[in-house]
Amino acid sequence: MILTSLSPRGVLTITLNRPEKHNALDARTLDALHAALLDVQSNENVRAIVLTGAGASFCAGADIAHMRSMLDASEEANLEDARLVAQCMRALDEVDRPVIARVNGNVFGGGVGLVACADIAIGVDSAKFALTETRLGLVPATISPYVIAAIGPRHARRLFITASPFSANEAHDIGLLHAVVASEKLDEMVEQTVNSVLQAGPLATRAAKRLVRSVMGAQDRDLLQEETSQLLADLRASAEGKEGLSAFLEKRKAGWIKGK
């Protein structure tokens, strides 16, 4: 299913742990991932999340055996199964800690959704990607809000319709990956990214994630102006905001920055 490990610095590594199945997503894996993400919300020790896969692949999408088992299932059973995927993707997208996808290998179907939900995605240059659902007479429905947000509607239409595979470099070009590195440099790049994340105030990083969502969904510009002004004022007046500014002025590390 999954493995979890929390470092002394507060970095929670979640590893999809079905290497023999290329970390394909079945109900047990989705349940475990969803539960782990919900646990984060109540764990103040978690500063950041790294999501990765065991073995050669990041995630091969839906488990074939699971898909086979759903062939004769009722529409209601299929609906419940689809909801499980949807709620897991939403939990990953909305978890209030920074999420870094450590894309260690190939990514297909629902795995592309996991990468799209991450705040930062770093992949190896050998990784292959594909959204192959239409070749099965399906569509990438439950992951579509996150994939479209990551790569835009034009690229999404092309990749959804053609189901064509694409490289890590193309994934970078269309916005799915933020960085592409050789496999031997992956951990170094992830570590550099984690270090950058941990320099920021814990509450500020959570507020930053909420800020992007609220700005993107805003309809009333007057209300948005007031809400963003209030947010900045609140953070300036907070203990964390005062500590961050004081540390900057005094040329020292902020109190939330720990050693490796």
Secondary structure by P-SEA (a helix, b strand, c coil): cbbbbbcccbbbbbbbccccccccccaaaaaaaaaaaaaaaacccccbbbbbbccccccccccaaaaaaaccccaaaaaaaaaaaaaaaaaaaccccbbbbcccbbbcaaaaaaaaaccbbbbcccbbbbccccccccccccaaaaaaaaccaaaaaaaaaacccccaaaaaaaccccccccccaaaaaaaaaaaaaaaccaaaaaaaaaaaaaaaacccaaaaaaaaaaaaaaaaacaaaaaaaaaaaacccccccccc
